[in-house]
Amino acid sequence: MKTLDFREINGGLPFYMLLGFIGVFVLAGLGAAFYMEHNGHWVTGMSNQIIWGTPHVFAVFLIVAASGALNVASISSVFSKSAYKPLARFSGLLAIALLVGGLAVLVLDLGRPDRLIVAMTYYNFKSIFAWNIMLYTGFMAVVGVYIWMMMEQKMNRFTRLAGFSAFIWRLTLTTGTGSIFGFLVAREAYDAALLAPMFIIMSFSFGLAFFMLVLMALYKWSDRPLGDATVTRLKNLLGVFVAAVLYFVIVYHLTNLYITQRHGVERFLLMDGGIYTQLFWIVQIGLGSLVPLALLYHPSTGKSRGWIGIASLLILIGGLAQMYVIIIGGQAYPMELFPGKEVSSSFFDGVIASYTPSLPEIVLGFSGIAIALAATVVGVRVLRFLPVSLADEQVDPHYSADKKAAA
Amino acid sequence: MSSDSNIDLYRRRFLSGTATAAAGMAVVPGVMLHEIAQAKPAGDAVSSDVRWGMLIDSNKCAEGCNDCVQACNDEHGLRGFDRPATDAQWIRKVKLKDKQTGHTQTLPLLCQHCEKPPCVDVCPTGASFKREDGIVLVDKHICIGCRYCMMACPYKARSFIHETLQDQMPHAPRGKGTVESCTFCVHRVDDGRTPACVEACSAENHNAMIFGDLNDPYSEISTQLKQHNTRQIRADLALNTGVRYRGI
């Protein structure tokens, strides 16, 4: 393997046009947030029944994907796989960028985003949310140091230590994110320790899908070579992660199906839930899991960049659907306060809560993705995150030997 | 009305109230000793010697009667916007129908003022808090509107303020973008009075709601709790609610 040459991507008009294009989505999101805050949340689809809406779906999705995007770096530094080393810096950048995007949406959807400073200065240490605030800010600091260790030659000897710290931190972070829901005893769809490891494996899948899409797009856009060795390695790994998420989803539902008390919520999610049932079976399981698995491992589509890109995109769409079912479907099913009774009230007790995402919520959600992408392209423009070439002879340790043997 | 003038009004009422109370105590010592003994002097810290609680008898709760809800709305200036999904409700009448027998009953449901409130556990800033005397409140100054408390509350007792509010009650400050719920009429309780819902229920002679000190073995609520079988809603969560029910 040759010495890698990392370079910033080119600036100039095309770069600013790309940034401007992404910027439109960011501005639209800020506008949507201002509209919601100015009028109050009644202009959204949210209510006293569906407390966390579409912005939370995007925010949690991005935060989960963020820690997963760091995987490539972890495989390189923690598990010493040299083939992943050229991608490690970019993996760190994308992780921070996705986290910033997710947090921006989360903060802009608060009832009082102007009180962000309060969240930073008043802590209730029993709150999982408070732990997460520290885990998020800490993640950015730890990954920032990790990137520095990788980029500064004098510091290279600390890379493994920094990488190991970041790996532990990201596992803790996603445990925290999953536990936001897992520790909610009141609601039947949550209240499961399994949610923490499930969120971790979801992060592996969504994070890597994001990573592959952005990597392929950036290399195509900047006319840099990206060899099949790298893409094949990543897509095989992605397939394993998708299958692992499926496994956790099956175990989660089997557990609930066995517990009589939870038959109601399971019936709702899997059979009678309307949009939630459709999103679960068609988008999350079908389009988001089974189709990508087939595409990634089929002998012909598995070799095509185009199909691998489509598979990655489907995994992300399936991931958003999964978050929608977990977060909004989990709230839509009423809490059972009086077992054995039919309940009715003026406050929607005992009925399935209705929710329709409003345009501002959707725009704010997508702006989180835009913020992450903007941060990523600015990052690769100003610092040396991406190797000039990821052609096979650059990254594949066995390439020259194989070639020689073939010759 | 701006929030500043609200505060001023609040201060004026508070000061004049304190002055009146002091003058009254000086002029007529001994008069109405019972009520004054229950009231907490404004300067004193809230004490855990008291735990405020409520006993609701669903057998006495009249179907179709909404007086407790109306009294709460009037007391705290809760005016709806004809948008039931987002309008705040601190107390609501719930109708129960047994799935097997068809037996129906009604009861008011409000914040249960848990001894171990999940809303307080999950609040990142500590805005959700429990007073020493067991009343669970939201500090509107440090609530960031994350709504995690609403996700965590097993009783769906909390409301998020979805719009700008006008003409608020000085003793019940509220704010767009924050979460709120039943305060057990803390301003009345600290004044030695009972919550508005309880008063309204008694005024109708239904007497389905009793308010009092759970720590005082001689209070009416403690006596009733000792005499009758009562239940906590979702007792399985072991939250030790301050609100107990008879007849469910």
Interface residues (C-beta under 8 A of the other chain):
Chain A: E37 N39 G40 H41 W42 M46 S47 N48 Q49 I51 W52 L110 G111 R112 P113 R115 L116 V118 A119 Y122 Y123 N124 K126 S127 I128 F129 A130 I133 I180 F183 L184 V185 A186 R187 Q331 M335 L337 F338 G340 K341 E342 V343 S344 S345 S346 F347 F348 D349 S354
Chain B: F81 R83 P84 A85 T86 D87 A88 Q89 R92 K93 V94 K95 L96 K97 D98 K99 Q100 L109 P118 V120 D121 V122 C123 P124 T125 G126 A127 I142 C143 I144 G145 C146 R147 Y148 M150 M151 A152 C153 P154 Y155 K156 R158 S159 F160 I161 H162 E163 T164 K176 G177 T178 V179 I233 R234 L237 I248
